[in-house]
Amino acid sequence: MAELKRTVLMTHLDQDQGKIWQISLTHQGVDVIWDMANVDLVERLEQLLRSNNLPDLLLMDTGIKNPNAESLQSGSVCQWITKKKVALQVILFNPRQDRIKDIEHSWALRRGAVDVLPRLTGENLVLLTARVTGLLGCTFIQEPIERLANQMVLQDVASSPTVANAPNASKAVVDGSQSSKKQTPDPDDSAIMYRGVRIRR
């Protein structure tokens, strides 16, 4: 029996990290909806709930603030989910950190998130994609994620101080696919800027 199609709603402040998530999740057969970072997520979720179209998972940047305030949206979103008792999982994402501190992880779990994840790199891409896929109840498809991770590692090497100035430093090409169901703030999905190096899909 074919697996039930899963949907992820995501919001990002870092567009390049968002593109990596989009490609990785699309490779897992997940429908990705990418909302603007200035959207009021509680209002957005209310609309989706009324139309019976809530996603299976919300992946949101921890730094996204409420449109008309300085407070973070993650708190109000988690409160809304608890109040409504809806089957929506929330994963917080902090692309400004390579490692999540224990205190931040504990804070996120207390607020109602199922996990908080650090910046995507070539070293952690497989692990973090598998984590999200597992929470969605999907079978993890490893090969395309390993390929993308390897390309990201190569870009880290190529952009290092000793290699970036070499005469034959190369730019790798990433094989990606278009999402069948996405809303992205950036119309140019042809490339990802990863640590100052342009990776084409």
N, C-alpha and C positions, 0 to 999 in steps of 0.2 A: 504494500500500500504506500502511495506517495505521501511524503511528509506534508503537513499543513503549512501553507505559506505564512511566514512570519513577517511582521512589520516593525520597523524601528523608526521612531521620530527622533531627530537629533538637532541640536543647536550648538554652534561653535563660534568662539571668538577668533580662533586660529584657523583660517581658511585652508591652509595646506594640511594641517592635521585632520581637518574635516574631510578633505578629499581622500586621504589615506584610509580613514574609517569607511568612507563611502565605497571605495573600491573593494576593501577587504570584506565588508558585509555583503556586497553584491555578489562576490565570488561564492558566498555561502548560500546563495539563493534567497537572500532576505530582501524584501522591498524596503527601500530607504527613502524617507521623507525628510528633507533638509529645510528647516525653518530658519528665518532670519533671527539674529541674536537679539533684536529689539522687540520681538513679539512678546506679548503678555502670555506666558505659558499656561497660567491657570485659566484664562479666558479661552485660550486655544483648546485646552483639554476639555473644558465645559462644552464647547461646540462639538468636539469629536464624540463626547459621551452622548450628547443629545441625538446625534446622527448614527449612533451605534458603530462608530468607526475608531474607537480607541486603539492605539498601537499596542503591541505586546510589550514594548520596552521603550523607555525614554533615555537617551544618552545626551547629557547636557554638561556644558562647561560650568565648573564651579564658580567662575568669575562673572557669569551673566547676572546683571542687575535688573530690578524691576524698572519698567519704562519711565515711571514718574517718581522714582525714589532711588536712594543710594543703597537700599537693602538688596541682598542677594535673592534671586528667584528660587534657588534650590530649597530654601526653607519653606516658602509658601507653597511650592509644588508638592513637597513631601507631606505638608499638613493637609493639603487638598485631597491627596490620595488616601490618607488615613481617615479623613472625615467621610469621604464618599465610599470607602471600602471597595475600591475597584481593583481588578486584577491587572494592575500596571506596575511593572518593575522599573525602578529608576537606578541608572548607573551614572554617578558623577565622574567627571573627567577633568583633570588638571594638567593641561599641556605645558604649564610653566614649571613643572617639576619632573625630574627623571625618576624620583622615588617618592612615594606617598608616606608621610610621617604617620606613626602609630596614632598620634592624637587626632590627626585629620581623618584617618580611617574610622576611628571610634566615633568621632563626631558625626560622620556621614551615616553610619549604621544606626546611631541613636535617632537621627532625624527621619529615618525610614528608607534610606537608600540601601540597595543590596550590595553595592560595592563602590569604591572610588579608585579610579585608574590613573596612572601617570602618563606622561608624554609618550607617544608611539615612537619607537626606534626600531632599527633592524634587529636588535637583540631581543626585544620583547614582543614584537608584532605577532608572532605565532601564538605565544602564550596568552596574550590579551584577547586576540580574536577568538581563540578557543574558549576562553572564559565567557565571553559574551554569547557565543554560539551555544555553549552549554546551558546558560541561563534561559535561552530561548527554546531549549529542547530540540535543537537541530543537530544533525550529524555534521561534525566538523570536517570540512574538505581542506586538507592540509597543503597539498602540492602548490596551488596558486599563491597561497600566503607565504610559503617558504620562498617561492620565486621572488615575490615582492620584497620580502625581508632581505634576501641576498642582495638585491639591487640597492636597497637602502644602505646596507653595510658598505657596499662598494662606493656609494656616494660619500659616506663618512670618510673613507680612506682618501678618495679623490679630492675632497675639500679640506683635508688636513693641511697644516702649514707647509709640511715638507713635500707633499704631493701636488697640492693645488697649483704650484708654480712650475711643475715639470712640463716640458714641451709637448709631451704626448699624453697628458692627463685626459682621460676620456669621460664622456657623459653616457651613462647606461640608459637603455630604453626599457620601460616597464610595460608589460602586457596587462592591460586592464580591460574591463567591459563596462558598458553603459548600464545604469540602473533602469529597470523597467518602470519605476514609479518613484520619482524624486522631485523635490522642489529645492533648488540650490540658489543661493544668493549670487554665485559667480557663474556667468554663462559660459566661460571658457574652461571646459573640463579636460582640455587636451594635455595638460601637464600639471605637475606638482613641483613647487619650489621646496626642496628639502635641504635645510641647512645651507641655503645659498646656491644650491645646484638644481637646475631644472631637469626633472625626470619626466619624460614623455610616456603616456600610457599606451 
